[in-house]
Amino acid sequence: MIKKISKKIVSVICLFLGLSSCQANSDPGLLSVGVDDFESKITQFKNTKKEYVIIDIRTKPEYDSGHIENAVMIDFYSKNFYEEISKLDKSKTYFVYCRSGNRSGKSLKQFKNAGFTQVYDLKGGINAWKAKGNKTVK
């Protein structure tokens, strides 16, 4: 009986460890998160007055069509994208998004290579943001 319980406990522990390592990015400071987490982390930073920056990495026409309030634009397709992000203050936390999450997801590697340790990518991008009923500004 005890042997069966021990096997079950070991199985549960292995399952838990396996699931906890299934994040979109294995680096704990560079994460792809859903709209709810993205929004709640921004709210948390606002409330605690921690320094953060929201970055829209879409093109200028996409940005001009509507973006998250206070987001700055750095075009992912710009030939200077890596140089632009490299100039940013690495001690701040960054919230990055694009249209669908594809570009911003890819950008995490570039942020990591540039030495950033706290970057949150919005899964599903601005499309997911709007689908949840969140507002954008022009």
Number of C-alpha atoms within 10 A of each C-alpha: 5 7 8 9 10 11 11 12 12 12 12 12 12 12 11 11 11 10 10 9 10 9 12 12 14 10 12 10 15 23 20 24 18 16 21 12 14 20 16 11 15 20 12 12 15 12 9 9 9 11 11 17 18 20 22 26 24 24 16 12 8 15 22 12 10 13 24 19 11 12 18 15 20 20 20 20 12 13 9 12 15 17 11 13 18 16 9 13 13 16 12 14 21 23 24 28 32 28 22 17 20 15 19 27 24 12 22 22 14 16 19 15 12 16 13 22 18 19 24 25 28 29 26 22 23 24 15 17 24 15 11 11 8 12 13 16 12 9
